[in-house]
């Protein structure tokens, strides 16, 4: 297993763990996972943002999470800008 594979698996596990510690309808930012995995005290976690996004997309492809923008699921090919990650099927009911 390569170092990149190990990092991806670690980020996937951290994303899952972070979501489990929050309310069912809560979401997280990929930066939450990047910060959790990064072992330094500086801004080095920023280098883990793309790997964290890739880990989120892998989990989404496996049906374990949903990647959202503005509260709605988004496809990887259509995503632009900030993302959120939530448990699969945990969308909030919309108010009328």
Secondary structure, DSSP 8 states (H G I E B T S, - for coil): --HHHHHHHHHHHHHHHHHHTS-TT-EE-HHHHHHHH--SSSGGGGGGHHHHHHHHHHHHHTTSEEEEETTEE--GGG--S--EEEETT-------
